[in-house]
């Protein structure tokens, strides 16, 4: 069901070449989304409507979901689901509110200051995927940090669903209503990203788009980056588990399955120095997968080249492996899990011990589940309040502080053969370099 990679003895110089990874050909998808995005750019809402009909089988005069439909979805929501969403929102707000950064003013010299001022993006488009599964939790993960950042205008879009009258899934609409979001669109795929990037008669253009999606959403983000800001090019979900002989194979197997459930390309990787644990986990996978609802999808994900059990000599080697892998989600199941977790450099989110499974982070931990995939955790972070803020440096110098800096600015400007830079300062002092007390 799941392959093994034996790295005992010695680790290769470049571990990334031997570790399991899903293949996601964004470059190939670019050529498919380019004409869609260009069409939306030139024809706006009419192009969005035609592409929604072509890809989702839904023909809507207006892509925007009526406000009354949001309230109807909330009124009809299962009370247990509503309670869970409300608690998810509460916990997410606690975590993300503490991420808000304060402006900082630094006195560089007497009379000269630089202030870093944090300003929220004016308008954002938040993408919530649809398809095999429904993700009201992704509404929470996108909207809460944007709201806590102080974004004044935000819109949610999610693919149109024929079985729900051409609107997004009712649970998504209900989550929007709970969060006070009333601008919601039934648009998915590349046309949704283009809608936010270029704007239409229905939907004003946005400054930033966030949220995970399929390969065509990722390709549209890559294509339109620069026209609109993006959070990341999200790929298939990943879980890596670093475990030793103290780990419970029942828990490890269950957590691998939980992420394999998302998609046939989902990655599930166990890194361990305990062959007996590997054997026990394999037995548990076979037993537990047979009892799941999505047997075929999970089996394909676990058997794919993106999943596997990696054997290493010790936890030290295991740390090198998981840092090279840079998983979206990393669980630590070792005797000293907190200490081991503190040594990890590359991961979207780290879950410590048997009582902090990834599923908790997907819904109710308070952390954000929109995280870097495909090894991008070595240079990128997950969605947070910071995603929606821009740091602006505000420079203020008085005459004496500028005079003190002029000679050095002139020297550097001349060294770079940009004399007009220095002249811009000298012009304020009668075209001479002012004499200052040193």
C-alpha positions as CSV (number, residue, x, y, z in Angstrom):
1,X,0.0,0.0,0.0
2,X,2.8,2.4,0.8
3,X,6.4,2.3,-0.4
4,X,9.6,2.3,1.7
5,X,12.8,4.3,1.2
6,X,15.8,3.0,3.2
7,X,18.3,5.8,4.0
8,X,20.1,3.9,6.8
9,X,23.8,3.9,6.5
10,X,24.3,7.3,5.0
11,X,22.2,10.1,3.8
12,X,22.6,11.5,0.2
13,X,24.0,15.0,-0.2
14,X,20.7,16.3,-1.7
15,X,17.9,14.6,0.2
16,X,15.3,16.4,-1.9
17,X,16.1,14.2,-4.9
18,X,15.2,11.0,-3.1
19,X,12.2,12.0,-0.9
20,X,8.6,11.4,-2.0
21,X,6.9,14.3,-3.6
22,X,3.7,14.9,-5.6
23,X,4.1,15.9,-9.2
24,X,2.2,19.1,-9.9
25,X,2.9,20.5,-13.4
26,X,2.0,24.1,-13.0
27,X,3.9,25.1,-16.1
28,X,1.8,22.8,-18.3
29,X,-1.4,24.2,-16.7
30,X,-0.2,27.8,-17.5
31,X,-1.0,27.3,-21.1
32,X,-4.5,26.2,-20.3
33,X,-5.3,29.1,-18.0
34,X,-3.6,31.9,-20.0
35,X,-6.5,32.2,-22.5
36,X,-9.1,32.1,-19.7
37,X,-7.4,34.9,-17.8
38,X,-7.0,37.0,-21.0
39,X,-10.7,36.5,-21.8
40,X,-11.7,37.7,-18.3
41,X,-9.3,40.6,-18.7
42,X,-11.0,41.8,-21.9
43,X,-14.6,40.7,-21.4
44,X,-15.1,40.7,-17.7
45,X,-18.2,39.3,-16.1
46,X,-19.5,37.8,-19.4
47,X,-16.3,35.7,-19.7
48,X,-16.5,34.6,-16.1
49,X,-20.1,33.5,-16.8
50,X,-19.1,31.5,-19.9
51,X,-16.2,29.8,-18.3
52,X,-18.3,28.9,-15.2
53,X,-20.8,27.3,-17.5
54,X,-18.0,25.4,-19.4
55,X,-16.2,24.0,-16.3
56,X,-18.9,23.8,-13.7
57,X,-22.1,23.3,-15.8
58,X,-23.7,26.3,-14.2
59,X,-25.1,29.4,-16.0
60,X,-25.7,32.3,-13.7
61,X,-26.8,35.8,-14.7
62,X,-25.0,37.1,-11.7
63,X,-22.0,35.4,-10.0
64,X,-22.6,37.2,-6.7
65,X,-24.6,35.2,-4.2
66,X,-27.6,37.2,-2.8
67,X,-27.3,38.2,0.9
68,X,-30.5,36.4,1.7
69,X,-29.0,33.1,0.5
70,X,-26.2,33.5,3.0
71,X,-28.6,34.0,5.9
72,X,-30.7,31.1,4.6
73,X,-27.7,28.8,4.6
74,X,-26.8,29.9,8.2
75,X,-30.4,29.3,9.4
76,X,-30.4,25.8,7.9
77,X,-26.9,24.9,9.2
78,X,-26.7,21.8,11.5
79,X,-26.5,23.2,15.1
80,X,-23.4,21.0,15.8
81,X,-21.6,22.3,12.8
82,X,-22.5,25.9,13.7
83,X,-21.2,25.4,17.2
84,X,-18.0,23.9,15.8
85,X,-17.5,26.8,13.3
86,X,-18.2,29.4,16.0
87,X,-15.6,27.8,18.3
88,X,-13.1,27.6,15.4
89,X,-13.6,31.3,14.7
90,X,-13.2,32.2,18.3
91,X,-9.9,30.2,18.7
92,X,-8.6,31.5,15.3
93,X,-9.3,35.1,16.4
94,X,-7.4,34.6,19.7
95,X,-4.3,33.4,17.8
96,X,-4.4,35.9,14.9
97,X,-5.3,38.9,17.0
98,X,-1.9,38.5,18.8
99,X,-0.1,38.5,15.4
100,X,-1.1,42.2,14.7
101,X,2.2,44.2,14.6
102,X,2.7,47.6,16.2
103,X,4.3,50.5,14.4
104,X,7.9,51.1,15.6
105,X,9.8,54.4,15.4
106,X,13.6,54.3,15.5
107,X,15.7,57.3,16.3
108,X,18.6,56.9,13.9
109,X,20.4,60.2,14.8
110,X,19.2,63.3,16.6
111,X,16.5,64.8,14.5
112,X,16.3,61.7,12.2
113,X,13.7,58.9,12.6
114,X,12.4,56.0,10.6
115,X,9.0,54.6,11.4
116,X,7.8,51.2,10.2
117,X,4.1,51.6,9.8
118,X,1.9,48.5,9.2
119,X,-0.9,49.2,6.8
120,X,-3.5,46.6,5.8
121,X,-4.1,45.8,2.1
122,X,-7.2,47.7,0.9
123,X,-9.1,44.8,-0.7
124,X,-8.6,41.1,-0.9
125,X,-10.1,38.2,-2.7
126,X,-10.3,35.0,-0.7
127,X,-10.5,31.7,-2.6
128,X,-12.2,28.7,-1.0
129,X,-11.9,25.5,-2.9
130,X,-14.7,23.1,-3.9
131,X,-14.9,19.8,-5.6
132,X,-14.3,16.5,-3.8
133,X,-14.8,18.1,-0.4
134,X,-16.4,21.2,1.1
135,X,-14.2,23.5,3.1
136,X,-16.1,25.9,5.4
137,X,-12.9,25.7,7.6
138,X,-11.0,27.4,4.8
139,X,-13.4,30.3,5.0
140,X,-12.4,30.8,8.6
141,X,-8.7,30.5,7.9
142,X,-8.8,33.1,5.1
143,X,-11.3,35.6,6.6
144,X,-10.2,35.7,10.2
145,X,-6.6,36.9,9.6
146,X,-7.8,39.4,7.0
147,X,-10.3,40.8,9.4
148,X,-7.8,40.9,12.2
149,X,-5.3,42.7,10.0
150,X,-8.0,45.4,9.4
151,X,-8.7,44.8,5.7
152,X,-11.6,47.1,4.8
153,X,-12.9,45.2,1.8
154,X,-12.9,41.4,1.4
155,X,-14.7,39.1,-0.9
156,X,-15.0,35.3,-0.9
157,X,-15.3,33.1,-4.0
158,X,-15.9,29.4,-4.2
159,X,-16.9,27.2,-7.2
160,X,-20.5,27.1,-8.3
161,X,-22.2,23.8,-7.5
162,X,-25.0,22.5,-9.7
163,X,-26.5,20.5,-6.9
164,X,-26.9,23.7,-4.9
165,X,-28.6,25.8,-7.5
166,X,-25.4,27.1,-8.9
167,X,-24.2,28.5,-5.6
168,X,-21.3,27.4,-3.5
169,X,-21.9,24.7,-0.9
170,X,-24.3,25.9,1.8
171,X,-21.8,25.3,4.6
172,X,-19.4,27.7,2.9
173,X,-22.2,30.3,2.6
174,X,-23.1,29.8,6.3
175,X,-19.5,30.3,7.4
176,X,-19.4,33.5,5.4
177,X,-22.5,34.6,7.2
178,X,-21.1,33.8,10.6
179,X,-18.1,35.9,9.8
180,X,-20.1,38.8,8.6
181,X,-18.9,38.5,5.0
182,X,-21.6,39.5,2.6
183,X,-19.7,39.7,-0.7
184,X,-19.6,36.1,-2.0
185,X,-19.2,34.8,-5.5
186,X,-20.0,31.5,-7.2
187,X,-16.8,31.4,-9.2
188,X,-14.0,28.9,-9.2
189,X,-10.8,28.0,-11.0
190,X,-8.6,30.3,-13.1
191,X,-11.5,32.6,-13.9
192,X,-11.9,33.4,-10.2
193,X,-8.3,34.5,-9.8
194,X,-8.6,36.6,-13.0
195,X,-11.8,38.1,-11.7
196,X,-10.0,39.4,-8.6
197,X,-6.9,40.4,-10.6
198,X,-8.7,42.5,-13.3
199,X,-12.1,43.2,-11.8
200,X,-15.4,43.0,-13.5
201,X,-18.6,45.0,-13.6
202,X,-19.8,42.8,-10.6
203,X,-16.5,42.4,-8.7
204,X,-14.1,45.3,-8.1
205,X,-10.4,44.3,-8.6
206,X,-8.5,43.2,-5.5
207,X,-5.0,44.0,-4.4
208,X,-4.3,40.4,-3.1
209,X,-5.7,37.0,-3.5
210,X,-5.2,34.2,-1.0
211,X,-6.4,30.6,-0.4
212,X,-5.6,27.1,-1.7
213,X,-7.0,25.6,-4.9
214,X,-6.2,23.0,-7.7
215,X,-3.4,23.2,-10.2
216,X,-5.3,25.6,-12.4
217,X,-5.8,28.0,-9.5
218,X,-2.0,27.7,-8.8
219,X,-1.2,28.3,-12.4
220,X,-3.5,31.4,-12.6
221,X,-1.8,32.8,-9.5
222,X,1.6,32.3,-11.1
223,X,0.5,33.9,-14.3
224,X,-1.1,36.9,-12.6
225,X,1.4,37.5,-9.9
226,X,2.3,41.2,-10.2
227,X,-1.1,42.1,-11.5
228,X,-2.4,40.9,-8.1
229,X,-0.5,39.9,-5.0
230,X,-0.7,36.2,-4.1
231,X,-0.1,34.3,-0.9
232,X,1.4,31.1,-2.5
233,X,0.9,28.6,-5.2
234,X,-0.7,25.9,-3.1
235,X,-0.2,22.3,-4.1
236,X,-1.6,19.0,-2.8
237,X,-1.7,18.7,1.0
238,X,1.2,17.0,2.8
239,X,1.8,15.4,6.2
240,X,5.2,14.2,7.4
241,X,5.5,12.4,10.7
242,X,8.8,12.0,12.5
243,X,8.5,9.1,15.0
244,X,10.6,6.8,17.1
245,X,9.8,3.5,18.7
246,X,7.6,5.2,21.4
247,X,5.1,6.3,18.9
248,X,1.6,4.6,18.7
249,X,1.2,3.0,15.3
250,X,-2.6,3.4,15.5
251,X,-2.2,7.1,15.9
252,X,0.5,7.4,13.2
253,X,-1.6,5.5,10.7
254,X,-4.7,7.4,11.4
255,X,-3.0,10.7,10.9
256,X,-1.4,9.6,7.6
257,X,-4.8,8.6,6.4
258,X,-6.4,11.8,7.5
259,X,-4.4,13.8,5.0
260,X,-4.5,11.2,2.3
261,X,-8.3,11.6,2.4
262,X,-8.0,15.0,0.8
263,X,-6.9,14.0,-2.7
264,X,-5.3,11.3,-4.7
265,X,-2.2,13.5,-4.9
266,X,-2.1,14.1,-1.1
267,X,1.3,13.1,0.4
268,X,1.7,11.0,3.5
269,X,5.3,10.4,4.7
270,X,6.5,8.7,7.8
271,X,10.2,9.2,8.8
272,X,11.3,6.8,11.5
273,X,14.4,5.1,13.0
274,X,12.3,2.1,14.2
275,X,11.7,-0.6,11.6
276,X,9.2,-2.3,14.0
277,X,7.1,0.9,14.0
278,X,7.2,1.0,10.2
279,X,5.9,-2.6,10.1
280,X,3.2,-1.9,12.7
281,X,2.1,1.3,10.8
282,X,1.8,-0.7,7.5
283,X,-0.5,-3.2,9.2
284,X,-2.6,-0.4,10.7
285,X,-2.9,1.4,7.3
286,X,-4.3,-1.7,5.7
287,X,-6.8,-2.2,8.6
288,X,-7.8,1.4,9.0
289,X,-8.1,2.3,5.3
290,X,-10.6,-0.6,4.8
291,X,-12.9,1.1,7.3
292,X,-12.8,4.6,5.8
293,X,-15.5,6.1,3.6
294,X,-13.0,7.1,0.8
295,X,-11.1,3.8,0.4
296,X,-10.1,4.3,-3.3
297,X,-9.0,7.9,-2.9
298,X,-6.9,7.2,0.2
299,X,-5.4,4.0,-1.3
300,X,-4.3,5.8,-4.4
301,X,-2.7,8.6,-2.3
302,X,-0.8,6.2,-0.1
303,X,0.4,4.1,-3.0
304,X,1.5,7.1,-5.0
305,X,5.0,8.3,-5.5
306,X,4.3,11.2,-3.2
307,X,3.9,9.0,-0.1
308,X,6.2,6.6,1.7
309,X,7.9,5.4,4.8
310,X,11.5,6.6,5.1
311,X,13.9,4.6,7.4
312,X,16.8,6.4,9.0
313,X,19.5,5.5,11.5
314,X,18.4,7.8,14.3
315,X,16.3,10.9,15.1
316,X,19.2,13.1,14.2
317,X,19.1,11.8,10.7
318,X,15.3,12.0,10.8
319,X,15.6,15.7,11.5
320,X,17.8,16.2,8.5
321,X,15.2,14.4,6.3
322,X,12.2,16.4,7.5
323,X,14.1,19.6,7.2
324,X,14.9,18.7,3.6
325,X,11.3,17.7,3.0
326,X,9.9,20.9,4.5
327,X,6.4,19.5,5.0
328,X,3.2,21.5,5.0
329,X,2.3,19.7,8.2
330,X,4.9,18.0,10.5
331,X,4.0,15.8,13.4
332,X,6.6,14.8,16.0
333,X,5.9,11.5,17.8
334,X,9.1,10.9,19.8
335,X,10.0,10.4,23.4
336,X,11.2,14.1,23.7
337,X,8.8,15.6,21.1
338,X,9.0,19.2,22.3
339,X,12.8,19.2,22.3
340,X,12.9,17.6,18.8
341,X,10.3,20.0,17.5
342,X,12.3,23.0,18.7
343,X,15.2,21.9,16.4
344,X,13.0,21.8,13.2
345,X,13.8,24.6,10.8
346,X,11.5,23.9,7.8
347,X,7.8,23.2,8.2
348,X,4.5,25.0,7.6
349,X,3.2,24.0,11.0
350,X,4.5,21.6,13.7
351,X,2.3,19.4,15.8
352,X,3.9,18.1,19.0
353,X,3.0,14.7,20.5
354,X,0.2,12.3,20.2
355,X,-2.5,14.8,21.4
356,X,-1.9,17.4,18.7
357,X,-2.8,15.7,15.4
358,X,-2.9,17.7,12.1
359,X,-6.7,17.3,12.0
360,X,-6.9,19.5,15.1
361,X,-4.9,22.2,13.2
362,X,-7.2,21.8,10.2
363,X,-10.2,22.9,12.3
364,X,-9.8,24.0,15.9
365,X,-6.3,24.5,17.1
366,X,-6.4,28.2,16.5
367,X,-3.5,27.9,14.0
368,X,-4.0,28.6,10.3
369,X,-4.3,25.7,7.9
370,X,-3.4,27.6,4.7
371,X,0.3,26.6,4.7
372,X,3.2,26.3,2.2
373,X,3.4,23.0,0.2
374,X,5.8,21.4,-2.2
375,X,8.9,22.1,-0.1
376,X,8.1,25.8,0.0
377,X,8.2,25.8,3.8
378,X,11.9,26.3,3.6
379,X,11.4,29.9,2.5
380,X,7.7,30.7,3.0
381,X,5.2,30.9,5.9
382,X,1.5,30.0,6.3
383,X,-1.3,32.5,6.0
384,X,-1.4,34.9,8.9
385,X,-2.3,38.5,9.8
386,X,1.1,39.5,8.4
387,X,0.0,38.2,4.9
388,X,-2.5,41.1,4.8
389,X,-0.2,43.8,6.1
390,X,2.4,45.9,4.3
391,X,5.3,47.5,6.1
392,X,5.9,51.1,5.0
393,X,9.0,53.0,6.1
394,X,8.2,56.6,7.0
395,X,11.4,58.8,7.0
396,X,11.6,62.1,8.8
397,X,14.8,64.2,9.2
398,X,15.2,67.8,10.3
399,X,17.6,70.3,8.7
400,X,20.5,69.5,11.1
401,X,20.1,65.8,10.7
402,X,20.1,66.1,6.9
403,X,23.2,68.4,7.0
404,X,25.0,65.8,9.0
405,X,24.3,63.1,6.4
406,X,25.0,65.1,3.3
407,X,28.7,64.5,2.9
408,X,28.3,60.8,3.2
409,X,25.4,60.7,0.8
410,X,27.4,62.7,-1.7
411,X,30.4,60.3,-1.3
412,X,28.3,57.3,-1.9
413,X,26.4,58.9,-4.8
414,X,29.7,59.7,-6.5
415,X,31.0,56.2,-5.9
416,X,27.9,54.9,-7.8
417,X,28.2,57.5,-10.5
418,X,24.9,58.9,-9.6
419,X,25.9,62.5,-8.8
420,X,22.3,63.9,-9.1
421,X,21.5,61.9,-5.9
422,X,24.1,63.9,-4.0
423,X,23.0,67.1,-5.7
424,X,19.5,66.7,-4.4
425,X,20.9,67.1,-0.9
426,X,23.3,69.9,-1.8
427,X,20.5,71.9,-3.3
428,X,19.0,72.3,0.2
429,X,22.3,74.0,1.4
430,X,23.1,76.4,-1.4
431,X,24.7,73.6,-3.6
432,X,27.5,73.1,-1.1
433,X,28.2,70.4,1.4
434,X,27.4,71.9,4.8
435,X,30.0,71.9,7.5
436,X,28.8,70.2,10.6
437,X,30.5,69.5,13.9
438,X,31.7,65.9,14.1
